[in-house]
């Protein structure tokens, strides 16, 4: 039974990594600061470091997601409870990953807790609201407002420092016929040049100017990578205890081994199954240049790190998407159809996870009765 719980909880960690690891580096990919593969290796490594540091810094979250304050304490201490939460949350997250939607593992776990509470007719609604739901609901609008304001502030500071956008002209080579025979065939070609309007993939916006004597684009790129690393670290710090709690609370493993196993599972998911969510997060929500991408990461990393320190279970997904929404509103390039799809996925996460938990809980009771 304990081995089964460990395997299912690890599956939840894998699902979390597949849906969430890209969120720390989505702006690096979307602004093409790093290649997709390089960004994912970097983000996964930083996430794993955050998982390790959760051993020292995130004990409060480990206790909160054991479920004993939300559902019947006699139920929360059983193996069936751990199996139900892990399977329901993992199933929800893997489904979202398959269709390329960035949803919150935290939200899925909360939905599974609600499902078990409904199935057993014992749920502490006050603790559920104050301890879990309110931070989850407050973080996205906070991220939107802060990202919008930070972008306007950073743009003002950039202009005051004399850092401007570099104009990009794309040049293509083409063969131009210069001599034609009587039958219309080309007898000679020479290489010519023509100006072409290029796509974002072919022509990137850059910054010219200097900050403290250093090239502005270099400063921005380094700062962007640092904030992406900080965000990935914060994600590992905030998410690992939520999943490890299922093994720790059941006595399957001690605190340190459960966090380590979860960290490894998250890293594996992040490297093996990230592509569809990466496409949505990096390119489909909004177009962004380097400065806008940096701003989104800066706000997200700050909010998630502060929340982790305070023991607040915010969703990295909600915060990072909220920041991207704010940037899209500020630069007027938000893709509202995609944003609507993401919001719909968020709204359905909790009820889907709750429904799965009710079904799985009843199956568990039949099997172990």
C-alpha positions as CSV (number, residue, x, y, z in Angstrom):
1,X,0.0,0.0,0.0
2,X,2.8,2.4,0.9
3,X,4.7,1.7,-2.3
4,X,1.5,2.3,-4.3
5,X,1.0,5.7,-2.5
6,X,4.6,6.7,-3.3
7,X,4.2,5.7,-7.0
8,X,0.9,7.6,-7.4
9,X,2.2,10.7,-5.5
10,X,5.2,10.6,-7.8
11,X,2.9,10.5,-10.8
12,X,1.3,13.7,-9.5
13,X,4.8,15.2,-9.2
14,X,5.5,14.2,-12.8
15,X,2.2,15.7,-13.9
16,X,3.1,18.9,-12.1
17,X,6.4,19.2,-13.8
18,X,5.0,18.5,-17.2
19,X,2.5,21.4,-16.8
20,X,4.3,23.8,-14.6
21,X,8.1,23.7,-15.2
22,X,7.8,25.7,-18.4
23,X,6.0,28.5,-16.6
24,X,9.3,29.8,-15.1
25,X,11.0,30.1,-18.4
26,X,8.0,30.7,-20.8
27,X,9.1,34.3,-21.3
28,X,12.6,33.3,-22.1
29,X,11.2,31.1,-24.9
30,X,8.5,33.6,-26.0
31,X,11.1,36.4,-26.3
32,X,13.6,34.0,-27.9
33,X,16.2,34.9,-25.3
34,X,17.1,31.2,-25.0
35,X,16.2,28.1,-27.1
36,X,13.4,25.9,-25.9
37,X,15.7,23.1,-24.9
38,X,18.2,25.3,-23.1
39,X,15.4,27.2,-21.3
40,X,13.8,23.9,-20.1
41,X,17.1,22.5,-18.8
42,X,17.8,25.7,-17.0
43,X,14.2,26.0,-15.6
44,X,14.1,22.4,-14.5
45,X,17.4,22.7,-12.7
46,X,16.3,25.8,-10.8
47,X,13.0,24.1,-10.0
48,X,14.9,21.1,-8.5
49,X,17.0,23.5,-6.4
50,X,13.8,25.0,-5.1
51,X,12.5,21.5,-4.3
52,X,15.6,20.8,-2.2
53,X,15.3,24.2,-0.4
54,X,11.7,23.3,0.5
55,X,13.2,21.0,3.1
56,X,14.2,24.0,5.1
57,X,11.8,26.7,4.1
58,X,8.4,25.3,3.3
59,X,7.4,23.2,6.3
60,X,4.2,25.1,6.8
61,X,2.9,24.2,3.3
62,X,3.8,20.6,3.9
63,X,1.5,20.5,6.9
64,X,-1.3,22.5,5.3
65,X,-1.6,20.2,2.3
66,X,-1.7,17.0,4.4
67,X,-5.5,17.8,4.5
68,X,-6.1,17.3,8.2
69,X,-7.5,20.9,8.6
70,X,-9.8,20.5,5.6
71,X,-11.4,17.1,5.7
72,X,-12.1,14.7,8.5
73,X,-8.8,14.1,10.3
74,X,-9.5,10.4,10.6
75,X,-9.9,10.2,6.9
76,X,-6.9,12.4,6.1
77,X,-4.6,9.9,7.8
78,X,-5.5,6.9,5.6
79,X,-3.9,5.5,2.5
80,X,-7.1,5.7,0.6
81,X,-7.2,9.4,1.1
82,X,-3.6,9.8,-0.3
83,X,-4.4,7.6,-3.3
84,X,-7.6,9.6,-4.1
85,X,-6.0,13.0,-3.9
86,X,-3.0,11.9,-5.9
87,X,-5.0,10.2,-8.7
88,X,-7.7,12.9,-9.0
89,X,-5.2,15.8,-9.1
90,X,-2.7,14.0,-11.4
91,X,-5.5,13.0,-13.8
92,X,-6.8,16.6,-14.0
93,X,-3.3,18.0,-14.6
94,X,-2.3,15.4,-17.2
95,X,-5.5,16.0,-19.1
96,X,-4.8,19.8,-19.2
97,X,-1.2,19.1,-20.2
98,X,-2.4,16.9,-23.1
99,X,-4.6,19.7,-24.5
100,X,-1.9,22.3,-23.9
101,X,-3.7,24.3,-21.1
102,X,-1.6,25.7,-18.2
103,X,-3.6,24.9,-15.1
104,X,-2.8,25.0,-11.4
105,X,-1.7,21.8,-9.7
106,X,-2.5,23.5,-6.4
107,X,-6.0,24.2,-7.7
108,X,-6.3,20.5,-8.7
109,X,-5.2,19.3,-5.2
110,X,-7.7,21.7,-3.6
111,X,-10.4,20.4,-5.9
112,X,-9.5,16.8,-4.9
113,X,-9.7,17.7,-1.2
114,X,-13.1,19.2,-1.8
115,X,-14.2,16.1,-3.6
116,X,-13.2,13.9,-0.7
117,X,-14.8,16.2,1.8
118,X,-18.1,16.1,-0.2
119,X,-17.9,12.3,-0.5
120,X,-17.4,11.9,3.3
121,X,-19.8,14.8,4.1
122,X,-17.1,16.4,6.3
123,X,-15.4,19.6,5.2
124,X,-14.1,22.6,7.0
125,X,-15.3,25.4,4.7
126,X,-13.8,28.2,6.8
127,X,-10.3,26.7,6.7
128,X,-10.7,25.9,3.0
129,X,-11.5,29.5,2.2
130,X,-9.1,31.3,4.5
131,X,-6.1,28.9,4.1
132,X,-6.4,27.8,0.4
133,X,-9.0,29.4,-1.8
134,X,-8.6,33.1,-0.9
135,X,-4.9,33.2,-1.8
136,X,-5.5,31.3,-5.0
137,X,-8.2,33.7,-6.1
138,X,-6.4,36.9,-5.0
139,X,-3.1,36.2,-6.7
140,X,-4.0,36.4,-10.4
141,X,-5.6,39.9,-10.3
142,X,-2.8,41.1,-8.1
143,X,-0.3,39.8,-10.7
144,X,-2.2,41.5,-13.5
145,X,-2.2,44.9,-11.8
146,X,1.4,44.7,-10.7
147,X,2.7,43.6,-14.1
148,X,0.7,46.3,-15.9
149,X,2.1,49.0,-13.5
150,X,5.6,47.6,-13.5
151,X,5.7,47.6,-17.3
152,X,4.7,51.2,-17.5
153,X,7.2,52.2,-14.8
154,X,10.1,50.3,-16.4
155,X,9.2,51.7,-19.8
156,X,9.4,55.2,-18.3
157,X,12.8,54.5,-16.7
158,X,14.1,53.0,-19.9
159,X,13.3,56.2,-21.8
160,X,14.8,58.4,-19.1
161,X,18.0,56.4,-19.3
162,X,18.1,56.9,-23.1
163,X,17.6,53.3,-24.0
164,X,15.6,53.0,-27.2
165,X,14.2,50.2,-29.4
166,X,16.5,49.3,-32.3
167,X,14.9,49.4,-35.7
168,X,15.1,46.1,-37.5
169,X,15.4,45.8,-41.3
170,X,15.4,42.3,-42.7
171,X,17.5,41.7,-45.8
172,X,17.0,38.7,-48.2
173,X,19.1,37.5,-51.0
174,X,17.3,36.5,-54.2
175,X,18.3,35.6,-57.8
176,X,17.3,38.2,-60.3
177,X,17.3,37.3,-64.0
178,X,19.3,39.8,-66.0
179,X,19.4,38.1,-69.5
180,X,16.6,36.3,-71.3
181,X,16.8,34.3,-74.5
182,X,14.4,34.6,-77.4
183,X,12.3,31.7,-76.2
184,X,12.0,33.3,-72.8
185,X,14.4,31.1,-70.9
186,X,16.8,32.6,-68.4
187,X,20.4,32.6,-69.6
188,X,22.1,34.3,-66.6
189,X,21.3,35.1,-63.0
190,X,22.9,37.4,-60.5
191,X,22.4,37.7,-56.8
192,X,20.3,40.7,-55.8
193,X,19.1,42.1,-52.5
194,X,15.6,43.1,-51.5
195,X,14.0,44.4,-48.3
196,X,11.4,42.1,-46.8
197,X,8.9,42.4,-44.0
198,X,9.8,39.6,-41.6
199,X,8.0,37.7,-38.9
200,X,8.9,37.8,-35.2
201,X,11.0,34.6,-35.7
202,X,13.1,36.3,-38.4
203,X,13.5,39.7,-36.8
204,X,13.6,40.5,-33.1
205,X,13.3,43.8,-31.4
206,X,16.4,44.8,-29.5
207,X,17.4,47.7,-27.2
208,X,20.2,50.2,-27.9
209,X,21.9,52.3,-25.3
210,X,23.9,51.7,-22.2
211,X,23.1,51.2,-18.5
212,X,25.9,51.9,-16.0
213,X,28.3,51.7,-19.0
214,X,27.0,48.3,-20.1
215,X,25.1,47.5,-23.2
216,X,21.4,47.7,-22.4
217,X,20.5,44.5,-24.3
218,X,23.1,42.5,-22.4
219,X,21.9,43.9,-19.0
220,X,18.3,43.0,-19.9
221,X,19.1,39.5,-21.1
222,X,21.1,38.7,-18.0
223,X,18.4,40.2,-15.7
224,X,15.7,38.2,-17.6
225,X,17.6,34.9,-17.1
226,X,18.1,35.7,-13.4
227,X,14.4,36.4,-12.9
228,X,13.4,33.2,-14.8
229,X,15.8,31.2,-12.5
230,X,14.3,32.9,-9.5
231,X,10.7,32.1,-10.6
232,X,11.6,28.4,-11.3
233,X,13.2,28.2,-7.9
234,X,10.2,29.7,-6.3
235,X,7.9,27.3,-8.1
236,X,9.9,24.3,-6.8
237,X,9.8,25.9,-3.3
238,X,6.1,26.4,-3.4
239,X,4.8,23.3,-5.2
240,X,7.0,20.5,-3.9
241,X,5.6,20.5,-0.3
242,X,2.0,20.3,-1.6
243,X,2.7,17.0,-3.3
244,X,5.2,15.6,-0.9
245,X,2.6,16.2,1.9
246,X,0.6,13.2,0.5
247,X,3.6,10.8,1.2
248,X,4.7,12.5,4.4
249,X,1.3,12.6,6.0
250,X,0.7,8.9,5.4
251,X,4.0,7.9,6.9
252,X,5.2,6.5,3.6
253,X,8.5,8.5,3.8
254,X,10.0,11.0,6.1
255,X,9.9,14.7,5.4
256,X,13.3,14.9,3.6
257,X,12.9,11.7,1.4
258,X,9.3,12.7,0.4
259,X,10.5,16.1,-0.7
260,X,13.5,14.7,-2.6
261,X,11.4,12.0,-4.4
262,X,8.8,14.7,-5.4
263,X,11.5,17.0,-6.6
264,X,12.9,14.3,-8.9
265,X,9.4,13.5,-10.2
266,X,8.8,17.1,-11.0
267,X,12.1,17.4,-12.8
268,X,11.3,14.3,-14.9
269,X,7.9,15.7,-15.9
270,X,9.4,19.0,-16.8
271,X,12.0,17.5,-19.2
272,X,9.8,14.9,-20.8
273,X,6.3,16.4,-21.4
274,X,6.4,20.2,-21.6
275,X,5.9,21.0,-25.3
276,X,2.2,21.8,-25.6
277,X,2.0,23.9,-22.5
278,X,5.2,25.7,-23.6
279,X,3.6,26.7,-26.9
280,X,0.6,28.2,-25.1
281,X,2.5,30.0,-22.4
282,X,5.3,31.3,-24.6
283,X,3.5,32.3,-27.8
284,X,-0.3,32.1,-27.6
285,X,-1.2,34.4,-24.7
286,X,0.6,37.5,-25.9
287,X,3.4,38.7,-28.1
288,X,6.2,40.1,-26.0
289,X,9.7,41.6,-26.5
290,X,12.6,41.2,-24.1
291,X,11.6,44.0,-21.7
292,X,8.0,42.9,-21.4
293,X,9.1,39.3,-20.8
294,X,11.5,40.4,-18.1
295,X,8.8,42.5,-16.4
296,X,6.3,39.5,-16.3
297,X,9.0,37.2,-14.8
298,X,10.1,39.9,-12.3
299,X,6.6,40.3,-10.9
300,X,5.8,36.6,-10.9
301,X,9.0,35.6,-9.1
302,X,8.5,38.2,-6.4
303,X,4.9,37.3,-5.7
304,X,5.6,33.5,-5.5
305,X,8.7,33.8,-3.3
306,X,6.9,36.1,-0.9
307,X,3.9,33.8,-0.8
308,X,6.1,30.7,-0.2
309,X,7.8,32.5,2.7
310,X,4.5,33.4,4.2
311,X,3.1,29.9,3.8
312,X,0.4,31.0,1.3
313,X,-0.4,28.4,-1.3
314,X,-0.6,30.6,-4.4
315,X,-0.5,29.0,-7.8
316,X,2.5,29.7,-10.0
317,X,0.3,29.1,-12.9
318,X,-2.2,31.8,-11.9
319,X,0.5,34.3,-11.0
320,X,2.6,33.8,-14.2
321,X,-0.4,33.8,-16.5
322,X,-1.8,36.8,-14.6
323,X,1.5,38.6,-15.3
324,X,1.3,37.7,-18.9
325,X,-2.3,39.0,-19.1
326,X,-1.1,42.3,-17.6
327,X,1.7,42.6,-20.1
328,X,-0.8,41.8,-22.9
329,X,-3.1,44.5,-21.7
330,X,-0.3,47.0,-21.4
331,X,1.2,46.4,-24.9
332,X,-2.2,45.9,-26.5
333,X,-1.2,42.5,-27.9
334,X,-3.2,40.2,-25.7
335,X,-4.7,37.2,-27.5
336,X,-8.1,37.3,-25.9
337,X,-9.4,34.1,-27.4
338,X,-6.5,32.1,-25.9
339,X,-6.8,34.0,-22.6
340,X,-10.5,33.0,-22.5
341,X,-9.5,29.4,-23.0
342,X,-7.0,29.5,-20.2
343,X,-9.5,31.1,-17.9
344,X,-12.1,28.5,-18.8
345,X,-9.5,25.8,-17.9
346,X,-8.9,27.4,-14.6
347,X,-12.7,27.6,-13.8
348,X,-13.1,23.9,-14.6
349,X,-10.0,22.6,-12.8
350,X,-11.6,22.5,-9.3
351,X,-14.9,20.8,-10.2
352,X,-13.2,18.3,-12.5
353,X,-10.7,17.3,-9.8
354,X,-13.5,17.2,-7.2
355,X,-15.7,15.0,-9.4
356,X,-12.7,12.6,-10.1
357,X,-12.0,12.5,-6.3
358,X,-15.6,11.5,-5.5
359,X,-15.5,8.7,-8.0
360,X,-12.0,7.5,-7.0
361,X,-12.9,7.7,-3.3
362,X,-15.9,5.4,-3.8
363,X,-13.9,3.0,-5.8
364,X,-11.2,2.9,-3.1
365,X,-13.8,2.2,-0.5
366,X,-15.1,-0.7,-2.6
367,X,-11.7,-2.2,-3.1
368,X,-10.4,-1.9,0.5
369,X,-13.8,-2.5,2.3
